[in-house]
Amino acid sequence: REKGRFNTYTEKEKERALRAYEESSYGSSWLSRIMTLSMEALLSDPIYGSNIKEKGWQALGTEGGQPRPKSRYILL
C-alpha cells in the first residue's frame, strides 16, 4: 500500500498508487464504478443536478441532446 496523502503525490506516484489499487480484489470494481459515475456526472443534463452550468459539455466542446428534458423525472 501507498503511504501518505494521495493529493500530495506527484503524477507518477498517483499513477502507481491507482494501478496498485486497481490490482487489489476490490479496487478494480471500485475504480470502474467511480469512472462510470464520473462520466454520468460529466455528460448528464444539468436538470438532473450534475454537470452544473453545462461545464462538462463545454469541456468536451459539445452540447446535450435535443429535445432536452423539461422536468427532472417522469411522473408515473
Rosetta blueprint (number, residue, H / E / L):
1 R L
2 E L
3 K L
4 G L
5 R L
6 F H
7 N H
8 T H
9 Y L
10 T L
11 E H
12 K H
13 E H
14 K H
15 E H
16 R H
17 A H
18 L H
19 R H
20 A H
21 Y H
22 E H
23 E L
24 S L
25 S L
26 Y L
27 G H
28 S H
29 S H
30 W H
31 L H
32 S H
33 R H
34 I H
35 M H
36 T H
37 L H
38 S H
39 M H
40 E H
41 A H
42 L H
43 L H
44 S L
45 D L
46 P H
47 I H
48 Y H
49 G L
50 S L
51 N L
52 I H
53 K H
54 E H
55 K H
56 G H
57 W H
58 Q H
59 A H
60 L H
61 G L
62 T L
63 E L
64 G L
65 G L
66 Q L
67 P L
68 R L
69 P L
70 K L
71 S L
72 R L
73 Y L
74 I L
75 L L
76 L L
